[in-house]
Structures are given as structure tokens and as C-alpha cells.
């Protein structure tokens, strides 16, 4: 398979995302968040290994499965963080603190990985597969996490004011 193949691009971007999640885990000093991000890294290895296997070839390796409970885990963690956040009433600009900014970078890499995975799917495959669902919820989680981390660091959210 060529290095430019969509499959390699997709799982390579998952690897990049995993590295950014590791950076965020190193920067955030809240133990419960560190544990959640470690869980996310474990799931990203599962996703990467699944994407790395060519569905046209029979793999001899046992690949771990992603489960619906992994998606529920992210949703529950997001809900816990969201309870402490003020309602979002405007668009916010990423930034204000290096930790917040890095969580936003991870979110953007997550969104890119989602686009690449959707592109990788064959036209007759179901687009609501569990990997896409997980990655979609992960990007939402990372957005909420960026706001939560900013709140804990007393960083004021930067409102976006469109030019009129």
C-alpha cells in the first residue's frame, strides 16, 4: 500500500491525534481528566489498529473492538464537565492559555481524522459506524474540555465578534 493511500492517511492522523491527546494529558493537572484522556488514548490505539487492517485481506491478528459503551463513556464525561460550565452563548476563539490552545489543536486534528475516515469508507458502507461515532463525540468532548480547562485556569473565554 502506498504511503499516500487514504487508509494510511486516516490511521496516521489517528496516531497524530493520540500524540496531541498525550500532550494535553501532560499539560492538564486534574487527575480525573488525565485518567479520561488515558482511556481515550487506549481507544485511539484500538481505532488505529482497526483502520490499519485492510478489510480486503484476512488479518491473523486479534484486533480489539470499539464498543458502544466507549461512546457513552465520552458522553458521560462531557456531561460532567458541562455541569460546571456557563451556557455557551457565543462563538469563542481558541486560546487564552497554552493548555487550552493545545486542547483546541487536538480537537481540530480529531475533526480532520473524522473527515479522513468518512472519506475512507466505501460508498456502500454505513456512515454511522462506531469509529466515526466515537471520533465525532471525541471532538465534542475536546471542545467542552477546552472550555472546562479554561474555567479551571481562570482564563476568560475570548468571544468572537464578527466584522460588520
C-alpha positions in Angstrom: 0.0 0.0 0.0 1.4 3.4 -0.9 2.1 5.9 1.8 -0.3 8.3 0.1 -3.2 5.8 0.5 -6.3 7.1 2.3 -6.1 4.2 4.8 -2.5 5.2 5.8 -3.6 8.9 6.0 -6.5 8.0 8.2 -4.7 5.9 10.8 -1.6 8.2 10.7 -3.9 11.1 11.6 -5.3 9.0 14.5 -1.7 8.5 15.6 -1.2 12.3 15.4 -4.3 12.8 17.5 -3.2 10.3 20.1 0.1 12.3 20.4 -1.8 15.5 20.9 -4.0 13.9 23.5 -0.9 12.7 25.3 0.4 16.3 25.3 -2.9 17.5 26.7 -2.7 14.8 29.4 0.7 16.1 30.3 -0.4 19.7 30.5 -3.7 19.2 32.4 -3.2 18.9 36.1 -6.6 17.4 37.0 -6.3 13.7 37.8 -9.8 12.7 36.7 -9.2 14.4 33.3 -5.8 12.7 33.0 -7.5 9.3 33.5 -10.2 10.1 30.9 -7.5 11.1 28.4 -5.6 7.9 29.0 -8.8 6.0 28.3 -9.2 8.0 25.1 -5.6 7.2 24.1 -6.3 3.5 24.6 -9.4 3.7 22.4 -7.4 5.6 19.7 -5.0 2.7 19.6 -8.0 0.4 19.1 -9.2 2.7 16.3 -5.8 3.0 14.7 -5.3 -0.8 14.6 -8.7 -1.3 13.1 -8.1 1.3 10.4 -4.6 -0.2 9.7 -6.1 -3.5 8.8 -7.1 -3.8 5.1 -10.7 -5.1 5.0 -9.8 -6.9 1.7 -7.2 -9.1 3.5 -7.7 -11.6 6.2 -5.8 -10.5 9.3 -4.1 -13.0 11.5 -4.0 -10.6 14.4 -6.8 -10.2 17.0 -7.9 -6.6 16.8 -9.6 -5.1 19.9 -13.1 -3.9 19.4 -14.6 -0.5 20.0 -17.8 -0.7 21.9 -20.9 1.5 22.1 -20.1 1.9 25.8 -16.9 3.8 24.8 -19.2 6.4 23.1 -21.4 6.5 26.2 -18.2 7.0 28.4 -17.3 10.1 26.4 -20.8 11.5 26.6 -20.9 10.9 30.4 -17.6 12.6 30.9 -18.7 15.5 28.7 -21.9 15.9 30.7 -19.9 16.0 34.0 -17.7 18.8 32.7 -20.6 20.7 31.1 -22.4 20.9 34.5 -19.8 23.4 35.7 -19.7 25.5 32.6 -21.7 28.6 31.9 -24.1 28.2 28.9 -22.4 28.9 25.6 -24.0 32.0 24.1 -21.4 33.0 21.5 -18.6 31.6 19.4 -15.3 31.5 21.1 -11.8 31.9 19.8 -9.3 29.2 20.7 -6.6 30.4 23.0 -6.0 32.3 26.2 -3.6 29.7 27.7 -1.2 27.2 26.2 -3.2 24.3 27.7 -6.5 25.5 26.3 -4.9 26.1 22.9 -3.4 22.6 22.8 -6.8 21.0 23.6 -8.2 23.0 20.7 -5.4 21.7 18.4 -6.3 18.2 19.5 -10.0 18.9 18.7 -9.0 20.1 15.2 -6.9 17.1 14.5 -9.8 15.0 15.7 -12.1 16.7 13.2 -9.6 16.1 10.4 -9.4 12.4 11.3 -13.2 12.2 11.2 -13.2 13.6 7.7 -10.5 11.2 6.5 -12.2 8.2 8.0 -15.5 9.2 6.3 -13.6 9.6 3.0 -12.0 6.2 3.5 -15.3 4.3 3.8 -16.6 2.6 0.7 -19.7 4.1 -0.8 -21.8 1.1 0.2 -20.6 1.1 3.9 -22.8 2.6 6.6 -21.5 6.1 7.5 -22.8 5.8 11.1 -20.2 3.2 12.1 -18.9 3.1 15.6 -15.5 4.6 14.8 -17.0 7.7 13.2 -19.5 8.0 16.1 -16.7 7.8 18.6 -14.4 10.3 16.8 -17.3 12.7 16.4 -18.1 12.5 20.1 -14.4 12.9 21.0 -14.2 16.1 19.1 -17.3 17.4 21.0 -15.7 16.2 24.3 -12.4 18.1 23.4 -14.4 21.3 22.8 -16.1 21.0 26.2 -12.7 20.1 27.8 -11.1 23.2 26.3 -13.8 25.3 28.0 -13.6 23.4 31.3 -9.8 23.7 31.4 -10.1 27.4 30.7 -12.6 27.7 33.5 -10.3 25.9 36.0 -7.3 28.1 34.9 -9.4 31.2 35.3 -8.9 32.0 31.6 -11.6 34.3 30.2 -13.2 32.9 27.0 -12.4 35.1 24.0 -15.7 35.9 22.3 -15.7 36.1 18.5 -17.1 39.4 17.3 -17.8 39.2 13.5 -16.9 42.2 11.5 -20.0 44.0 10.3 
